Amino acid sequence: MFNWQDETKKQWDSQAVQWSERSRNMWDKGSRKQIVPFIERHLQHKASILDIGCGDGYGSFKLKQAGYDVTGVDLSADMIDIAKANYRGISFLKGSIHELPFKDHSFSAVMAINVLEWLEHPLQGLQEIDRVIKEDGLFFVGILGPTAGPRKNSYPRLYEQVAICNTMMPWELKQLAEEQGFHFVDGFGVYKRGVKVHHYAELTEELQQALSFMWVYCFRKK
């Protein structure tokens, strides 16, 4: 019988080395380069932040460089092994977003980049994130937009085949988060290279998101 979480772990374990080879470029020059500066605009330095779905740990390392007290967690044991080997001084743990190995209200902030769209039950993941964030803490989340190539991973579902990518869109995430008590603070879009500012500058947020590769939000827990 198909187990979504087991399949997710299996696939990310198999991609650990390849992902690690790409990760640095994504955070330094690619689709994730604006995320840490965005966090710095909203979260005071030295605050504790949990990086959920930390992968090979480079994003956690960027947060540590920026002056934060960082903990990384990932479902993939192979990813965690790479993170521990490469980035000293950061606590990396294997764990599932559905059952995070931390006490209630443990962190001033949580970062989850391209995590919720890979869950069978995104609401459960969001509720667990809510549990570990302190009152008035911040939640930084990036979710793939409609134009993102990785969205093709959800296509097999149309044939009732194994798929570990759900169909949640940025506007749905915002509504879901707000219905769970998170308050919207800020957000921005990431676009493919062929998309220029003049293509979306005059569009409504809904249409900007429809064109996006990824949308990054900052929410506050109330």
N, C-alpha and C positions, 0 to 999 in steps of 0.2 A: 504494500500500500504506500502511496506517495506521501511523504512527510516533508512539508514545505521547508521547515527549518533545517532538517538534515540535508536536504538537497542544496539549500543556500550555503551551508557550511562546506559541503563537498565542492561546489563550484568555486567558491572563493579560495578554498585551500588550493585548488588546481591552478588558480590564476595568481597566486601570491607573488611569485618571482616576477612575472610579467607586469603585474600591477606596480610593484616596487620600482621597476625600471622606468615607469611612466609618471609616477607620483610626484617626484621633485619638479618636473617640468610643469605639471598641472598647477601646483601651488605657487611656483615662482613666476611662470610666464603664461599659463593657460587659463582654463575656465575657473580655477579657484584662487587666482592671484589677488582678487579684491576682497576676499573673505576676512582675512586677519586684519587688514586696515579697517574694515567695516566694524569688526568686533571692538577694535581699539577705540572707535568713536563712541561706543556705548558702554563698555565695561572697563572699570578702573583696573589699572595694573596691580598685580599681586593677588587678584581675586582667584578663587578656586574655580576651575572649569573642567568638566568632564567631556572628553571627545568620544562620542559613541560612534562605532563603526570606524575606528581610527586606522584600520588597514595596516600599512607598513610603518605607520607612526610619524611620517614626515609632517603632516598637518599638526600633530601634537607638538613636534619639535619647533615648528614655526610659532606656535602659541607660547611655548616656553621662551623662545628668543625674544618675544614681545613683552615678557615679564610676568607671565601668568603661572599659577600653581596648577599644573596639568596632570590629569589622569586619563589614560586611554584604555578603551575596552573594545573588543571585537569578537565576533563569533568564531572567526577562523584562527585556529591554533597556529597554523603556518604563518599567518600575518603577524600574530603576536610575537612569534619567535624572531622574525625579521626585525620588528620594532625594538625588541629588547637588545638584539645584537648591535643595532646601529645607533640607538639614541639613549645614552646613559642619563640618569638623573630624572627620569620620568617613570612613573608607575604604570605598567601595562598589564592588563588582566584579560584573560579569556572569559567571555560572558555574553549572554543573550540580552537584547533590549527588552525581551518579554519578562525577564527576571534579573534585573541588574543587581550585582553583588555589593550593594551599598545601602546604608541606613537611610531613612527618610530625611529629607532636607539636608543632604550632605554637601551640596555644591552651590556656589553663587551663580553659576551659569552652566549650561549644557550646549555643546555644539554637535549637530548631527547633519552631516553633509551627504546627500544621496543615500539615505538610510531608510526612511519611511516608505519610499516607493518600492522597496524590496521586501516588504512585510506582507504576510498573509492577512494579518489583522492590525492595520495601522493604528486604530483607536487604542488597542491595548498597549502598543508601543508608546503612544503619546501619553497615556495615563501613567505609565511607568516613568517616563521622563518627568512628568509633573510631580511624581512622588519624591524624586531625589533632588529637586531644585528647592532652594530655600525660598521662603516668602519674599516677594518682591524681586526674586532673581530673574535672570534673563535666559531665553531660549533662542539660540541661533540655529536656523534650519535651512538647508538647501534642498530643493526638490527639482527633479528633472522636468523641463517643460516639454511641450508637444513635439518640438523639432529635434530633441536629443536622440542620437543614434541608439543609445542603450534601451530606449523604449521598445525596440524590436524584440526584446526578450519576453514581452508579454504576448506577442503574436500567437504562439502555439496554443494559447487558451481557446482560440477560435475553433481548433480541432480537438478540443478537450484533451490536449496533451500537457505535459509538465511545463509549467511556467512559474518563475519565481519573481516576476515583476508585476506589480498591480497597476491599475490604470488611474490612480489618483493624480489630479492636476493641481497646479499651484493655487488656483482660486478655491478648490475644494479643501486643500490643506488649511488655508486661512480661515475658512468657515468652521472647519472641524476644531481647530485650535481655539478659536474664539468661543465656540460652544462649550469647550472644556474649561473655560475660565481664563485663558490667556488673553492679554490685551496687545493688540498690534502696536508696534513702536515705529518700525522702519522696514524698508525692503528695497531691493534693486534687482534688475534683470541682467542675465549673462546671455550673449547672443553668439551665433556662429560667425565665422570670419567674414562671410559675405554680407552680413547685415551691418549697415552703417547707421549712425545716430539719426540721420535724416529720414531713415525708413520707419522709425518708430516714435520719434520725439513728439509728434502731434497726435499720437494715438491715445486712446483711453488705456488705463492700466489693464483692463481685461484683454484688449487687443495686443498690448505689449506682451502680456504673458502668453498669449496664443502664438506669438512669434518666437518666444524665448527657448533657449537651450536649457537654462536653469533659472529658477527664481530663488533668491535668498531673503529670508525674513528674520527680523528680530521681534520677539514677543516678550512681554513681561508677565510673570506669574502674579496674580492677584488673589 
